[in-house]
Amino acid sequence: MGPRGLPPLLLVLLSCWTSVSAQAGATPAVTTERLNYTEAAPATLGPSVQPRPPGTSRPPGRSSGPRPTPVTDVAALCVCDLSPAQCDINCCCDPDCNSVDFSVFSTCSVPVVTGDSQFCSQKAAIYSLNFTANPPQRIFKLVDQINPSIFCIRNTNYKPAISFINPEVPDENSFDKLMKTSDGFTLNAESDVSFPTKLDATHAAKYEYGAHLQTSDSFLRFPSPLTSSLCTDNNPAAFLVNQAVKCTREINLEECEKIEALGMAYYSSPEILRVPNSRTKVPITVKSIIIQSLNKTLTRLENTIILQPALINAGPVRLCSNVVLEVKYSLTYTDAGEVTEADLSFLLGTVSSVVVPLQQKFEIHFIQQNTKPLPLSGNPGYVVGLPLVAGVQPQKGSGIIQTTNRYGQFTILRSTTEQDCLAIEGIRTPVLFGYNMQSGCKLRLTKALPCWLMAQKVESLLKGQGFPDHVAPFGNSRAQDALDWVPIHFITQSYNVKDSCQLPVALVVEVKWTKYGSLLNPQARVVNVTAHLISSSFPEPDAGNEKIILISTAVTFVDVSAPAEAGFRALPTINARLPFNFFFPFV
């Protein structure tokens, strides 16, 4: 019983306040270090658990499970200690630092080191520096940190969850037991690749970029040179990775019929899985076969039957015909990561002992289903006669917006037999690279049409609908690379005369381009585009009279390439020193 007159609830609050006040007076242990690292004894900052009298029940809301044992010793953990046997700057927990190092510290880069923040209570290592001491000292505190969240973890009933489980290493005694637990996999003696036994296409994964193309036995082989120029047949083909390689084979002409890599069946017989680990197979279809003779003439066969290499005796010379020289894979895929079609093209030839070792070429490219390849005006440089690639940049920093009609991206006025500007409005012709063009029409000025309206009409007629403000530097430039595109400099030239009608009469576009790249195969690159809108003044016609003026457009391509100069390496200089007695006994 408490003192008379105090209600029981007030007694409980006073008792709790007394307990908390007594514990709050406890201070955590502090270690001040000069040279050596010393772990301090932990201090308790939270409320202590008092022993429960016999016969009393456990308070509600408390679990009987054990408190999680810390997996990481935060007192020995130092996340900023990156250099072994060296002091890391501002790393107060680095045991390699001494008082001399502390004197150049500005602060502690990691002042607090804790473990799992989800626990309700955990150890925390606190580091600080005492710059008032001479020399400066490191202050270390190890305290119990309380998590204020009501969703923290107080007790654990699954101890493996707070640490990584060491996997069981198979040995001769446990191998059979592990094989029974891994019954979802099969081992293939012919390949190092293992696939799950669940081969249902509806639940199979999709091909991702760079994934190996699986076949019914292993994977689609794509011969490539690895460490040398020799062909390595065990190189896998990767999904969406276009490749074109050349490699050589050391062959014995007498055994050409027995070498699998020289026959068509080696490349056309595999069946590609539609998706990884699927039962649905996509056969490889031979689309074309081209025969190359010894004099390099090409002949395309009408049928696509599989031909085998054959050894032929041509007098004293022995030849091997129907040898695979080039292989081209063309795979069609969907946006869901499925392979739907596989086509194959061959170039076969005749090999003699003169051309041994044999060089082969392999290509593979992927085409998305229900899509058409985007035509280009060059790859990379512009091709003469193809349209100029242009577009509009709506705001600075955004991509280029282009019309789907590649022949309508940059156009000029088109001349007709009528020569009436108002009648041919909307009739345009594309600007073709390398073609200087000029067109025009006639405009009738009457008193009925006001000057300002006629000026707007003529300017719209010269520019057309959606005049571009950027031109692609190359024929294959991408719209998202807006910083590489060349802006069109639009210049307006006018001649003002008093009491006259000022009208645009000409649009002159000048495209400057240069040769880019090597001297053997230079590429055309646009470097500057300027559009001049020229206006002129005309006296306004009297009533009943009309005046005819000429409206013209012109495009000029100017080659601004610098004279090509072949570069040669400097001749080596010989810096040799003769021994001092080289001319003995003459000197």
C-alpha positions as CSV (number, residue, x, y, z in Angstrom):
1,M,0.0,0.0,0.0
2,G,1.2,3.5,-0.8
3,P,0.6,6.6,1.2
4,R,-2.9,7.4,2.1
5,G,-4.8,9.7,-0.2
6,L,-2.8,8.9,-3.4
7,P,-4.7,7.1,-6.1
8,P,-3.2,3.8,-7.5
9,L,-2.6,5.3,-11.0
10,L,-0.5,8.1,-9.5
11,L,1.6,5.6,-7.5
12,V,2.3,3.7,-10.7
13,L,3.5,6.9,-12.5
14,L,5.7,7.9,-9.6
15,S,7.3,4.5,-9.5
16,C,8.0,4.6,-13.3
17,W,9.5,8.1,-13.0
18,T,11.8,7.0,-10.2
19,S,13.0,4.0,-12.2
20,V,13.7,6.0,-15.4
21,S,15.4,8.9,-13.5
22,A,17.8,6.4,-11.9
23,Q,18.7,4.9,-15.2
24,A,19.0,8.2,-17.0
25,G,21.7,9.2,-14.6
26,A,23.9,6.4,-16.0
27,T,26.4,7.6,-18.7
28,P,27.8,5.4,-21.4
29,A,31.4,4.3,-21.1
30,V,33.8,6.6,-23.0
31,T,37.2,5.7,-24.2
32,T,39.7,8.5,-25.1
33,E,42.4,7.2,-27.3
34,R,45.8,8.5,-28.3
35,L,47.6,5.8,-30.1
36,N,46.0,2.4,-29.6
37,Y,42.4,1.3,-30.3
38,T,40.6,0.1,-27.2
39,E,37.0,-1.2,-27.1
40,A,35.0,0.3,-24.3
41,A,32.5,-1.5,-22.2
42,P,28.9,-1.1,-23.4
43,A,26.6,1.2,-21.5
44,T,22.8,0.9,-21.2
45,L,20.7,3.8,-22.1
46,G,17.3,2.1,-22.3
47,P,15.1,1.0,-19.3
48,S,16.4,-2.0,-17.5
49,V,14.3,-5.1,-17.0
50,Q,13.6,-5.8,-13.3
51,P,13.4,-9.4,-12.1
52,R,9.8,-10.6,-11.9
53,P,8.5,-11.8,-8.5
54,P,7.6,-15.5,-8.3
55,G,4.0,-16.2,-9.2
56,T,3.4,-13.1,-11.2
57,S,2.4,-13.4,-14.9
58,R,4.4,-11.9,-17.8
59,P,3.2,-8.5,-18.9
60,P,1.1,-8.6,-22.1
61,G,2.6,-7.6,-25.4
62,R,6.1,-9.1,-24.7
63,S,7.3,-12.1,-26.7
64,S,9.1,-14.9,-24.9
65,G,11.6,-15.4,-27.8
66,P,15.3,-14.6,-27.4
67,R,16.8,-11.3,-28.5
68,P,18.7,-11.6,-31.8
69,T,22.4,-12.1,-31.3
70,P,24.3,-9.5,-33.2
71,V,26.0,-10.9,-36.2
72,T,28.3,-7.9,-36.8
73,D,30.5,-6.5,-34.0
74,V,30.1,-2.8,-34.6
75,A,33.0,-2.0,-32.3
76,A,35.3,-3.9,-34.7
77,L,33.6,-2.7,-37.9
78,C,35.1,0.2,-39.8
79,V,33.4,0.9,-43.2
80,C,35.7,3.8,-44.1
81,D,38.9,1.7,-43.6
82,L,39.7,1.2,-47.3
83,S,43.6,1.2,-47.3
84,P,45.3,-1.7,-45.6
85,A,48.0,-0.8,-43.1
86,Q,47.4,2.9,-43.9
87,C,45.4,5.6,-42.2
88,D,42.4,6.8,-44.2
89,I,41.8,10.5,-43.9
90,N,38.9,11.5,-41.6
91,C,38.2,7.8,-40.8
92,C,38.0,8.0,-37.0
93,C,37.5,4.2,-36.7
94,D,40.6,3.3,-38.6
95,P,42.9,1.4,-36.2
96,D,45.9,2.4,-38.3
97,C,45.5,6.1,-37.4
98,N,47.4,7.7,-34.6
99,S,47.5,11.1,-32.8
100,V,49.6,12.6,-35.6
101,D,47.0,11.6,-38.1
102,F,44.2,13.0,-35.9
103,S,45.8,16.4,-36.0
104,V,45.0,16.8,-39.8
105,F,41.5,15.4,-39.5
106,S,38.7,17.9,-39.9
107,T,35.8,15.7,-38.8
108,C,34.7,12.0,-38.7
109,S,33.5,10.9,-42.1
110,V,31.5,8.0,-40.4
111,P,30.6,9.2,-36.9
112,V,28.2,6.3,-36.1
113,V,28.5,2.6,-37.0
114,T,25.4,0.5,-36.4
115,G,24.1,-2.9,-37.4
116,D,20.6,-3.8,-38.6
117,S,18.4,-0.8,-38.1
118,Q,15.3,-2.9,-38.0
119,F,16.0,-4.2,-34.5
120,C,14.4,-2.4,-31.5
121,S,17.7,-2.3,-29.7
122,Q,21.2,-2.6,-31.1
123,K,24.7,-1.7,-30.4
124,A,26.1,1.6,-31.9
125,A,29.7,2.7,-32.1
126,I,30.0,6.5,-31.9
127,Y,33.2,8.2,-32.9
128,S,34.3,11.9,-32.3
129,L,37.4,13.9,-32.0
130,N,38.7,16.1,-29.2
131,F,40.6,18.9,-30.8
132,T,41.1,20.7,-27.5
133,A,43.6,18.1,-26.4
134,N,47.2,18.3,-27.5
135,P,47.7,16.1,-29.5
136,P,44.0,15.6,-30.6
137,Q,42.4,12.5,-29.3
138,R,39.7,10.1,-30.6
139,I,36.7,9.5,-28.4
140,F,34.9,6.2,-28.8
141,K,31.5,5.3,-27.3
142,L,29.6,2.0,-27.5
143,V,26.0,2.4,-26.6
144,D,22.6,0.6,-26.9
145,Q,20.7,2.5,-29.5
146,I,16.9,2.4,-29.2
147,N,14.8,2.3,-32.4
148,P,11.7,4.6,-31.9
149,S,9.7,2.8,-34.6
150,I,6.7,0.7,-33.4
151,F,7.4,-1.8,-36.2
152,C,10.9,-2.7,-35.1
153,I,12.0,-6.3,-34.5
154,R,12.3,-7.1,-30.8
155,N,12.6,-10.9,-30.8
156,T,13.5,-13.4,-33.5
157,N,12.2,-16.9,-33.9
158,Y,14.2,-17.7,-37.0
159,K,17.9,-17.4,-36.4
160,P,19.2,-18.2,-39.9
161,A,17.4,-15.1,-41.1
162,I,20.0,-12.8,-39.5
163,S,23.0,-14.4,-41.3
164,F,23.9,-16.1,-44.6
165,I,23.6,-19.8,-44.7
166,N,26.7,-21.7,-45.7
167,P,25.8,-23.9,-48.7
168,E,26.5,-27.6,-48.3
169,V,29.4,-28.7,-50.4
170,P,28.7,-32.0,-52.2
171,D,31.0,-34.9,-51.4
172,E,30.9,-38.7,-52.0
173,N,28.5,-39.2,-49.1
174,S,26.0,-36.3,-49.7
175,F,26.0,-36.4,-53.5
176,D,23.0,-38.8,-53.8
177,K,21.0,-36.8,-51.2
178,L,21.6,-33.5,-53.0
179,M,20.7,-35.1,-56.4
180,K,17.3,-36.0,-54.9
181,T,16.6,-32.5,-53.7
182,S,17.6,-31.1,-57.2
183,D,15.3,-33.3,-59.2
184,G,14.1,-30.3,-61.2
185,F,17.3,-30.3,-63.2
186,T,18.8,-32.7,-65.7
187,L,22.5,-33.2,-66.5
188,N,23.6,-33.4,-70.2
189,A,26.8,-35.2,-70.8
190,E,27.3,-33.6,-74.2
191,S,27.1,-30.0,-73.0
192,D,28.0,-27.9,-70.0
193,V,24.6,-26.2,-70.1
194,S,21.8,-27.6,-67.9
195,F,18.1,-26.7,-68.4
196,P,15.1,-27.1,-66.1
197,T,12.8,-30.0,-66.9
198,K,9.8,-27.7,-67.0
199,L,9.7,-27.0,-70.7
200,D,6.2,-25.5,-70.9
201,A,6.3,-22.6,-73.3
202,T,3.4,-20.8,-71.6
203,H,5.4,-20.5,-68.4
204,A,8.9,-20.2,-69.9
205,A,10.9,-17.0,-69.7
206,K,11.6,-14.8,-72.6
207,Y,14.9,-14.1,-74.4
208,E,16.7,-11.0,-73.0
209,Y,19.4,-9.0,-74.6
210,G,22.7,-11.0,-74.7
211,A,21.1,-14.3,-73.7
212,H,22.4,-17.4,-75.5
213,L,20.0,-18.7,-78.2
214,Q,19.1,-22.2,-77.0
215,T,18.6,-25.2,-79.3
216,S,17.2,-28.6,-78.8
217,D,20.6,-30.0,-77.7
218,S,22.6,-27.0,-76.4
219,F,22.9,-23.5,-78.0
220,L,23.2,-22.0,-81.5
221,R,26.9,-22.1,-82.4
222,F,28.3,-19.0,-84.1
223,P,31.9,-19.6,-85.1
224,S,34.2,-16.7,-84.2
225,P,37.9,-15.9,-83.7
226,L,38.8,-15.6,-80.1
227,T,42.5,-15.6,-79.1
228,S,43.7,-16.0,-82.7
229,S,42.3,-15.8,-86.2
230,L,41.2,-19.5,-86.1
231,C,37.5,-20.3,-85.9
232,T,36.1,-21.4,-82.5
233,D,32.9,-23.3,-83.1
234,N,31.7,-23.4,-79.5
235,N,31.0,-19.6,-79.4
236,P,27.3,-19.1,-78.6
237,A,25.1,-16.7,-80.6
238,A,23.6,-14.0,-78.4
239,F,20.0,-12.6,-78.7
240,L,19.8,-9.2,-80.3
241,V,23.6,-9.0,-80.8
242,N,24.3,-8.4,-84.5
243,Q,27.7,-9.8,-85.5
244,A,29.8,-10.1,-88.6
245,V,33.1,-11.9,-88.2
246,K,35.8,-13.6,-90.3
247,C,38.0,-16.5,-89.2
248,T,40.2,-19.1,-90.8
249,R,40.4,-22.9,-90.6
250,E,43.4,-25.2,-91.0
251,I,42.0,-28.0,-93.1
252,N,43.3,-31.1,-94.8
253,L,41.9,-31.1,-98.3
254,E,41.9,-34.9,-98.5
255,E,39.5,-35.0,-95.5
256,C,37.2,-32.1,-96.5
257,E,34.2,-34.5,-96.8
258,K,34.6,-35.4,-93.1
259,I,34.9,-31.9,-91.6
260,E,31.4,-30.9,-90.3
261,A,32.1,-27.1,-90.3
262,L,32.5,-27.2,-94.1
263,G,29.1,-28.6,-94.8
264,M,25.7,-26.9,-94.9
265,A,24.0,-29.4,-92.5
266,Y,26.2,-28.2,-89.7
267,Y,24.6,-24.8,-89.7
268,S,21.0,-25.7,-90.9
269,S,20.3,-28.8,-88.8
270,P,19.9,-27.1,-85.3
271,E,16.4,-26.1,-84.1
272,I,16.2,-22.9,-82.0
273,L,13.9,-22.9,-79.0
274,R,11.1,-20.3,-79.4
275,V,11.8,-19.1,-75.8
276,P,14.3,-20.4,-73.3
277,N,13.5,-23.8,-71.9
278,S,10.5,-24.3,-74.3
279,R,9.2,-27.3,-76.1
280,T,8.4,-25.2,-79.2
281,K,11.2,-25.3,-81.7
282,V,11.8,-23.0,-84.6
283,P,13.6,-24.8,-87.6
284,I,16.3,-23.0,-89.6
285,T,15.1,-22.5,-93.2
286,V,17.6,-22.2,-96.0
287,K,16.5,-19.3,-98.1
288,S,19.3,-19.0,-100.7
289,I,22.4,-20.8,-101.9
290,I,25.0,-19.0,-104.0
291,I,27.8,-20.9,-105.7
292,Q,31.2,-19.2,-106.3
293,S,33.5,-20.7,-108.9
294,L,37.3,-20.6,-108.9
295,N,37.2,-17.5,-111.1
296,K,35.0,-15.7,-108.5
297,T,31.8,-15.8,-110.6
298,L,28.5,-16.2,-108.6
299,T,25.5,-18.4,-109.5
300,R,22.4,-18.6,-107.4
301,L,20.7,-22.0,-107.2
302,E,17.0,-22.2,-107.7
303,N,16.4,-25.0,-105.2
304,T,17.7,-25.0,-101.6
305,I,18.6,-28.6,-101.0
306,I,21.4,-29.4,-98.6
307,L,24.7,-30.0,-100.5
308,Q,27.6,-32.0,-99.1
309,P,31.3,-31.2,-99.7
310,A,32.7,-33.4,-102.4
311,L,36.3,-34.2,-103.3
312,I,37.0,-34.0,-107.0
313,N,40.0,-35.0,-109.1
314,A,40.6,-32.5,-111.8
315,G,43.7,-34.0,-113.5
316,P,46.7,-33.5,-111.3
317,V,44.8,-31.0,-109.1
318,R,42.4,-32.1,-106.3
319,L,39.4,-29.9,-105.5
320,C,36.8,-29.8,-102.8
321,S,33.4,-28.4,-104.0
322,N,30.3,-27.2,-102.1
323,V,32.5,-25.8,-99.2
324,V,30.8,-23.2,-97.0
325,L,32.5,-19.9,-97.4
326,E,29.8,-17.5,-95.9
327,V,26.9,-18.1,-93.5
328,K,24.2,-15.5,-92.9
329,Y,21.6,-15.9,-90.2
330,S,18.5,-13.8,-90.2
331,L,16.3,-14.2,-87.1
332,T,12.9,-12.7,-86.6
333,Y,11.7,-11.9,-83.0
334,T,8.7,-10.4,-81.3
335,D,8.7,-7.6,-78.7
336,A,7.9,-10.4,-76.1
337,G,11.4,-11.9,-76.6
338,E,10.3,-14.8,-78.7
339,V,12.1,-16.1,-81.8
340,T,9.5,-16.8,-84.5
341,E,11.6,-17.4,-87.7
342,A,15.1,-18.3,-88.6
343,D,16.5,-17.9,-92.1
344,L,19.8,-19.0,-93.5
345,S,21.8,-18.0,-96.6
346,F,24.9,-19.7,-97.8
347,L,27.8,-18.9,-100.1
348,L,29.5,-22.1,-101.3
349,G,32.7,-22.4,-103.2
350,T,35.4,-24.7,-104.5
351,V,38.6,-25.0,-102.6
352,S,41.9,-26.1,-103.9
353,S,45.2,-26.7,-102.1
354,V,46.2,-23.2,-103.1
355,V,43.7,-21.5,-100.9
356,V,44.4,-23.6,-97.8
357,P,44.0,-22.3,-94.9
358,L,40.3,-21.5,-95.6
359,Q,38.7,-18.2,-94.6
360,Q,35.0,-18.2,-93.7
361,K,32.6,-15.3,-92.9
362,F,29.7,-15.5,-90.5
363,E,26.9,-13.0,-90.0
364,I,23.8,-12.9,-87.8
365,H,21.3,-10.1,-87.5
366,F,17.9,-9.8,-85.8
367,I,14.7,-8.3,-87.3
368,Q,11.6,-7.4,-85.2
369,Q,8.4,-8.9,-86.4
370,N,5.8,-6.6,-88.2
371,T,8.3,-3.8,-88.6
372,K,9.9,-2.4,-91.7
373,P,13.5,-1.2,-91.8
374,L,13.8,2.6,-91.7
375,P,15.4,3.9,-94.9
376,L,18.4,6.0,-94.5
377,S,20.0,8.7,-96.6
378,G,23.4,7.2,-96.0
379,N,25.4,5.1,-93.6
380,P,26.9,7.1,-92.2
381,G,27.6,9.8,-94.8
382,Y,25.0,11.2,-97.2
383,V,24.6,9.5,-100.6
384,V,24.1,11.8,-103.6
385,G,20.5,11.9,-104.7
386,L,18.9,10.9,-101.4
387,P,16.8,13.4,-99.4
388,L,18.2,15.6,-96.8
389,V,17.3,14.5,-93.3
390,A,15.7,17.4,-91.3
391,G,13.3,18.1,-88.5
392,V,12.1,20.5,-85.8
393,Q,13.3,20.9,-82.2
394,P,10.3,22.1,-80.2
395,Q,12.4,23.2,-77.3
396,K,16.0,23.4,-76.3
397,G,17.3,20.1,-74.9
398,S,14.5,18.0,-76.5
399,G,14.8,15.5,-79.4
400,I,14.2,16.2,-83.0
401,I,10.7,15.7,-84.4
402,Q,10.6,14.4,-88.0
403,T,7.8,13.6,-90.4
404,T,7.4,10.0,-91.4
405,N,7.7,11.0,-95.0
406,R,11.4,11.2,-95.6
407,Y,10.9,13.0,-98.9
408,G,8.8,15.7,-97.1
409,Q,11.2,16.7,-94.3
410,F,13.0,19.4,-96.3
411,T,11.3,20.7,-99.4
412,I,11.2,23.7,-101.7
413,L,8.7,25.1,-104.2
414,R,8.1,23.0,-107.3
415,S,7.8,24.5,-110.7
416,T,4.8,23.7,-112.9
417,T,3.8,24.5,-116.5
418,E,1.2,27.0,-115.3
419,Q,3.8,29.1,-113.4
420,D,1.0,30.4,-111.1
421,C,2.2,30.7,-107.5
422,L,-1.3,30.7,-106.1
423,A,-2.3,27.6,-108.1
424,I,0.7,25.5,-107.1
425,E,0.5,26.1,-103.4
426,G,1.3,22.9,-101.5
427,I,3.2,21.3,-104.4
428,R,6.7,20.7,-103.1
429,T,9.8,18.8,-104.2
430,P,12.4,17.3,-101.8
431,V,15.9,18.7,-101.3
432,L,18.2,16.0,-102.5
433,F,21.8,15.9,-101.3
434,G,24.3,17.0,-103.9
435,Y,21.7,18.4,-106.3
436,N,21.7,22.1,-106.9
437,M,18.1,23.0,-107.6
438,Q,16.1,26.1,-108.6
439,S,12.4,26.6,-109.1
440,G,10.0,29.5,-109.4
441,C,6.6,30.8,-110.3
442,K,4.8,34.1,-111.2
443,L,2.6,36.1,-108.8
444,R,0.1,38.7,-110.0
445,L,-0.2,41.8,-107.8
446,T,-3.6,43.5,-107.9
447,K,-5.2,46.3,-105.9
448,A,-7.8,43.9,-104.5
449,L,-5.3,42.1,-102.3
450,P,-3.7,44.1,-99.4
451,C,0.1,44.1,-99.3
452,W,0.4,42.6,-95.8
453,L,-1.8,39.6,-96.7
454,M,0.1,39.0,-99.9
455,A,3.4,39.1,-98.0
456,Q,2.2,36.4,-95.6
457,K,0.9,34.3,-98.5
458,V,4.3,34.5,-100.4
459,E,6.4,33.7,-97.3
460,S,4.2,30.6,-96.6
461,L,4.5,29.6,-100.2
462,L,8.3,29.8,-100.0
463,K,8.8,28.0,-96.7
464,G,6.0,25.5,-97.1
465,Q,4.3,23.8,-94.2
466,G,6.6,23.0,-91.3
467,F,9.9,24.5,-92.4
468,P,12.7,22.6,-90.4
469,D,15.1,24.3,-88.1
470,H,17.7,21.4,-87.9
471,V,19.5,19.2,-90.5
472,A,21.1,15.9,-89.7
473,P,24.9,15.9,-90.1
474,F,24.9,12.3,-91.4
475,G,22.4,10.2,-93.3
476,N,21.9,7.9,-90.4
477,S,21.8,10.4,-87.5
478,R,19.4,9.6,-84.7
479,A,16.7,12.0,-83.7
480,Q,17.5,11.7,-80.0
481,D,21.1,13.0,-80.6
482,A,19.9,16.5,-81.0
483,L,23.3,18.0,-80.0
484,D,24.9,16.5,-83.1
485,W,22.3,18.1,-85.5
486,V,23.2,21.2,-87.5
487,P,20.9,24.2,-86.9
488,I,19.5,26.1,-89.9
489,H,20.6,29.8,-89.8
490,F,17.6,31.8,-91.1
491,I,18.5,35.2,-92.4
492,T,16.0,37.8,-93.7
493,Q,17.2,40.4,-96.2
494,S,14.9,43.3,-97.1
495,Y,15.2,46.6,-99.0
496,N,12.7,49.2,-97.8
497,V,11.4,51.9,-100.2
498,K,8.9,54.5,-99.0
499,D,5.3,54.1,-100.1
500,S,5.9,50.6,-101.5
501,C,4.8,47.0,-100.9
502,Q,7.5,44.8,-99.5
503,L,7.2,41.2,-100.5
504,P,9.5,38.1,-100.1
505,V,10.7,37.2,-103.6
506,A,13.3,34.5,-103.0
507,L,14.4,31.8,-100.6
508,V,18.0,30.7,-101.1
509,V,19.3,27.7,-99.1
510,E,23.1,27.1,-98.9
511,V,24.2,23.7,-97.6
512,K,27.9,23.3,-96.8
513,W,29.3,19.8,-96.5
514,T,32.7,18.3,-96.1
515,K,34.4,14.9,-96.6
516,Y,34.8,13.1,-93.3
517,G,36.8,10.0,-92.5
518,S,39.6,8.2,-94.3
519,L,40.9,9.1,-97.7
520,L,40.0,5.6,-99.1
521,N,36.3,5.9,-98.2
522,P,35.3,9.5,-97.3
523,Q,31.8,10.2,-95.9
524,A,29.7,13.3,-96.7
525,R,28.9,15.3,-93.6
526,V,26.8,18.5,-93.5
527,V,28.5,21.2,-91.4
528,N,26.4,24.3,-92.0
529,V,23.0,25.3,-93.5
530,T,21.9,28.8,-94.1
531,A,18.5,30.0,-95.5
532,H,18.2,33.5,-96.9
533,L,14.8,35.0,-97.3
534,I,15.1,38.0,-99.6
535,S,12.4,40.6,-99.8
536,S,12.0,43.4,-102.3
537,S,9.8,46.5,-102.5
538,F,7.3,47.1,-105.2
539,P,5.0,50.0,-105.9
540,E,1.4,49.2,-105.2
541,P,-0.6,48.8,-108.5
542,D,-3.4,51.1,-109.4
543,A,-7.0,50.0,-109.6
544,G,-7.6,47.9,-112.7
545,N,-4.0,47.3,-113.3
546,E,-1.9,44.3,-112.2
547,K,1.9,43.6,-111.9
548,I,3.6,40.3,-112.3
549,I,6.6,39.5,-110.1
550,L,8.8,36.4,-110.1
551,I,9.1,34.2,-106.9
552,S,12.0,31.8,-106.8
553,T,13.7,29.2,-104.6
554,A,17.2,27.8,-104.9
555,V,19.4,25.2,-103.1
556,T,23.1,25.1,-103.5
557,F,25.5,22.5,-102.1
558,V,29.1,23.8,-101.4
559,D,32.0,21.4,-100.7
560,V,34.1,23.0,-98.0
561,S,36.5,20.1,-97.5
562,A,40.0,20.9,-96.8
563,P,42.6,19.6,-99.2
564,A,43.4,16.0,-98.3
565,E,47.0,15.5,-97.2
566,A,48.3,12.1,-96.8
567,G,50.2,11.7,-93.5
568,F,53.4,9.7,-93.2
569,R,55.3,8.7,-90.1
570,A,58.5,10.5,-89.5
571,L,61.7,8.7,-90.5
572,P,63.4,7.1,-87.5
573,T,66.5,8.8,-86.2
574,I,69.5,6.8,-85.3
575,N,71.0,8.0,-82.0
576,A,74.0,5.6,-81.7
577,R,77.1,6.4,-79.7
578,L,80.4,4.9,-80.7
579,P,82.8,3.7,-78.0
580,F,85.5,6.1,-77.1
581,N,88.2,3.8,-78.6
582,F,86.4,3.1,-81.8
583,F,89.1,4.7,-84.0
584,F,92.0,3.4,-82.0
585,P,94.9,3.4,-82.9
586,F,94.3,5.9,-85.7
587,V,93.1,8.7,-83.3
